[in-house]
Amino acid sequence: MTLRWDVLLAILGMAIVTYAVRAGGYAVLRAWKPPRFAEAMLNHMPGCIFVAFILPSIAMQGAWHVAAAGVAVLCMRLSRMLTLSIVVSVGALWAVKATGL
């Protein structure tokens, strides 16, 4: 395996830009207080992004996977325990698959 300088420089450049964007965001939010609606939006954004990435792949798996995701959401809503909601939803999907439905 040989070292390609163009690939190495591209990787390092992307790493520097990624770090600058993240650090710049923190620096801006320290120096400037966003309006209330923007702050609320930023607090909810990680969940929305997660759903936007995960939901299409779950939907492609079929109705039982969508139902298991619904069980996970419901369990998380009721218990506020991430590990429990994962275990319950995986268990529900396993039980449905084991019965052959």
N, C-alpha and C positions, 0 to 999 in steps of 0.2 A: 504494500500500500504506500502510495506516495502522497506527500503533502502538497496540496494545491493552494497556492497563495491567494488566488482569486476567491476561492470558496471560503478560506479562513478569514479574509478581509470582509467578505459579505456577512459571515456569521458575526464577527466582531462589530461590524457596523450596525446590524440589526439589534444586537444586544445593547449597544450604546444608545440607540434611538429609543428602544423599549424602556430602558432605565430612565432616560431623560423625560419621556412622556409621563411615566409614573411619578418620578420625583418632582417634575414640574407641576403636576396636579396637586400634590401635597403642599408644595410651596405656595401655589395660588390660593388654595383653600385656607392656609394659615394666615395669609396676608389680607384676604378679602372674605367677608362673611356673605354667603349667598342668601338670597331671599328664602322665606320659609317654604314656599312650594318647591323650590329647587332642592332644598335640603331634604324635604320629605321624599322627593323623587330619587335622590341619591341613596337614601336609606333603603328604598324598595327595589332599586335596580338590580342588585345581584340575584335576587330570586327570579326576577323577570328574565334576565339573561339566561339563567340556568334552565328555566322552563323552555325558552325559545330554542335552546340547543338540544334538549333531551326529548321534548314532546314529539318531533317528527320521527325519530328513531323508534320510540315506543309505539307510535301509531302504525308504523310499518310492520311491527311484529304481530299485530292482531288484537282482537277484542279482549282476550284474557290478559294480555300485558297492560292494556289500557286500564282494565279493571284493577289489576294489581297496583298500578300507579295511583289509582283513585283510593285504594285501601291505604297506601302509604301516606297520601295527603290527609285523609281522614284521621288516621292514627296520629299523625304529627300534629294535626289541629287539636285533637282531644288531649294528647299526652304531653306534647312539647318535648318529646324525647326522640332524637334522631335515630339512635341505635334501635330502639324498640320499633319504630315505624319501618325501618329497613327489614328487620327480622320478621315482622308480621306480614309485610307485603311479599317478601320472598317465600315465606311459609304458605301464604295464600296461593301464590302462583304454583308452588310445588305441589300443593294438595290438589289443585285443579288439574295439573298435568298428570299427576299420579292416578287420578280417577279416569283419565282418558276422555275428558269432556272437550 
